Amino acid sequence: MSKTTRATQVLAQAKVAFTVHTYDYDPNAERVGLQAAEALGEEPHRVLKTLMAEVDGKPVCVVVPSDREVSMKKLASAFGGKSANMMKPADAERLTGYHVGGISPFGQKKAVPTAVEVAAMSEAYVFINGGQRGLQVRLDPKDAVKTLKAAAVALIA
């Protein structure tokens, strides 16, 4: 497995301190984020999942703890919209250039507005997908928000 992806290149170019961690990705896992947390031996609230959604028909990216669910009402509100829904997997892959299970908020083919769950900001570090199935980057959540030019808002139900 290559440890260099578009995501890790973006972080390196932004001079963000991060480490790369690999694990055995289970394509049959019911919840990929929770499987990643378990494989890494980390608390699920520190392993963030990247989700692609649409608010009023426009694509957005949200990053939330792997053990929590996104509130569609809070998601729509975070982006100043009225309604939100999850993006179809094929659309998410086409938009980001990553495969589902390996979607990173960093280095997506097309930059879209991004929000990170505010609860993650109190962590000393978090894990976020590094752009490949079985690859996570560990970094300060404040660096993630800054690099992504993301909003830190309440997104979870």
C-alpha positions as CSV (number, residue, x, y, z in Angstrom):
1,M,0.0,0.0,0.0
2,S,1.3,3.4,-1.0
3,K,1.5,5.9,1.9
4,T,1.5,8.8,-0.5
5,T,-1.8,10.0,-1.7
6,R,-3.3,13.2,-2.9
7,A,-4.4,13.7,0.8
8,T,-1.0,13.2,2.3
9,Q,0.5,15.5,-0.4
10,V,-1.9,18.3,0.4
11,L,-1.0,18.0,4.1
12,A,2.7,17.9,3.4
13,Q,2.4,21.0,1.1
14,A,0.5,22.8,3.9
15,K,3.3,21.9,6.3
16,V,0.9,20.2,8.6
17,A,2.4,17.8,11.2
18,F,0.8,14.4,10.7
19,T,1.6,10.7,10.8
20,V,0.3,7.9,8.5
21,H,-1.2,4.8,10.0
22,T,-2.3,1.7,8.1
23,Y,-4.7,-1.1,9.1
24,D,-6.4,-4.0,7.5
25,Y,-9.5,-2.6,5.8
26,D,-12.5,-4.8,6.0
27,P,-14.8,-4.2,3.0
28,N,-17.6,-6.2,4.7
29,A,-17.6,-4.1,7.9
30,E,-21.0,-2.8,8.8
31,R,-19.5,0.6,9.8
32,V,-16.1,1.3,8.2
33,G,-15.2,4.1,10.7
34,L,-15.8,1.9,13.7
35,Q,-13.8,-0.9,12.1
36,A,-10.9,1.5,11.5
37,A,-11.0,2.7,15.1
38,E,-10.9,-0.9,16.4
39,A,-8.1,-1.9,14.0
40,L,-6.1,1.2,15.1
41,G,-6.8,0.6,18.8
42,E,-8.3,4.1,19.1
43,E,-11.5,5.5,20.7
44,P,-14.2,5.8,18.0
45,H,-14.7,9.5,18.7
46,R,-11.1,10.2,17.7
47,V,-11.4,8.4,14.4
48,L,-13.4,10.7,12.1
49,K,-15.4,9.6,9.1
50,T,-15.6,11.6,5.9
51,L,-19.1,11.8,4.4
52,M,-20.2,13.4,1.2
53,A,-23.7,15.0,1.2
54,E,-25.8,17.5,-0.7
55,V,-27.4,20.6,0.8
56,D,-30.1,22.0,-1.4
57,G,-28.7,19.9,-4.2
58,K,-25.1,21.2,-3.8
59,P,-22.2,18.9,-2.7
60,V,-20.6,19.3,0.7
61,C,-18.2,17.3,2.8
62,V,-18.7,16.6,6.5
63,V,-16.2,15.1,8.9
64,V,-17.7,13.5,12.1
65,P,-16.7,11.0,14.8
66,S,-17.1,7.4,13.5
67,D,-19.4,6.5,16.4
68,R,-21.9,9.2,15.7
69,E,-24.6,10.0,13.1
70,V,-25.1,13.2,11.2
71,S,-28.2,15.2,11.8
72,M,-29.6,16.2,8.4
73,K,-31.3,19.2,10.0
74,K,-28.0,20.4,11.5
75,L,-26.1,19.6,8.3
76,A,-28.5,21.8,6.2
77,S,-28.3,24.6,8.7
78,A,-24.5,24.5,8.8
79,F,-24.4,25.3,5.1
80,G,-27.3,27.8,5.2
81,G,-29.6,25.4,3.4
82,K,-33.1,24.0,3.9
83,S,-32.6,20.3,3.2
84,A,-29.7,17.8,3.2
85,N,-29.2,14.2,2.1
86,M,-26.3,11.8,1.8
87,M,-24.7,11.6,-1.7
88,K,-24.9,8.4,-3.6
89,P,-21.7,6.4,-3.4
90,A,-21.0,6.6,-7.1
91,D,-21.5,10.3,-7.1
92,A,-19.2,10.7,-4.1
93,E,-16.5,8.7,-5.9
94,R,-16.8,10.7,-9.1
95,L,-16.7,14.0,-7.3
96,T,-13.8,13.2,-4.9
97,G,-11.7,10.9,-7.0
98,Y,-11.5,8.5,-4.1
99,H,-13.2,5.1,-3.5
100,V,-15.9,4.8,-0.8
101,G,-14.1,3.6,2.3
102,G,-11.1,5.7,1.3
103,I,-12.6,9.1,0.9
104,S,-10.5,11.9,2.5
105,P,-11.6,15.5,2.9
106,F,-8.0,16.4,1.8
107,G,-7.1,16.5,-1.9
108,Q,-10.5,15.9,-3.4
109,K,-10.7,16.3,-7.2
110,K,-13.2,19.2,-6.7
111,A,-13.1,21.3,-3.6
112,V,-16.4,21.6,-1.9
113,P,-17.5,23.4,1.3
114,T,-16.5,21.3,4.3
115,A,-17.6,21.2,8.0
116,V,-16.0,19.3,10.9
117,E,-18.0,18.3,14.0
118,V,-17.1,20.9,16.7
119,A,-16.8,18.1,19.3
120,A,-13.6,16.9,17.6
121,M,-11.9,20.2,18.2
122,S,-11.5,19.4,21.9
123,E,-9.3,16.3,21.0
124,A,-5.5,16.6,21.1
125,Y,-5.4,14.6,17.9
126,V,-7.8,12.8,15.5
127,F,-7.5,10.3,12.7
128,I,-9.0,11.1,9.3
129,N,-9.0,9.0,6.1
130,G,-5.7,9.5,4.2
131,G,-7.2,8.9,0.7
132,Q,-7.0,5.1,0.5
133,R,-8.8,2.2,2.1
134,G,-6.8,1.2,5.2
135,L,-4.9,4.4,5.4
136,Q,-5.5,7.1,8.1
137,V,-3.6,10.3,9.0
138,R,-3.2,11.4,12.6
139,L,-3.2,15.1,13.1
140,D,-4.4,18.0,15.3
141,P,-8.1,18.7,14.5
142,K,-7.3,22.5,14.4
143,D,-4.8,21.8,11.6
144,A,-7.4,19.8,9.7
145,V,-10.0,22.6,9.9
146,K,-7.4,25.2,8.9
147,T,-6.1,23.2,5.9
148,L,-9.7,22.4,4.7
149,K,-10.9,26.0,5.3
150,A,-13.7,24.2,7.1
151,A,-16.2,25.3,9.6
152,A,-16.3,23.7,13.0
153,V,-20.0,23.3,13.8
154,A,-22.4,21.0,15.5
155,L,-23.4,18.3,13.0
156,I,-24.2,15.2,15.0
157,A,-27.6,14.0,16.1
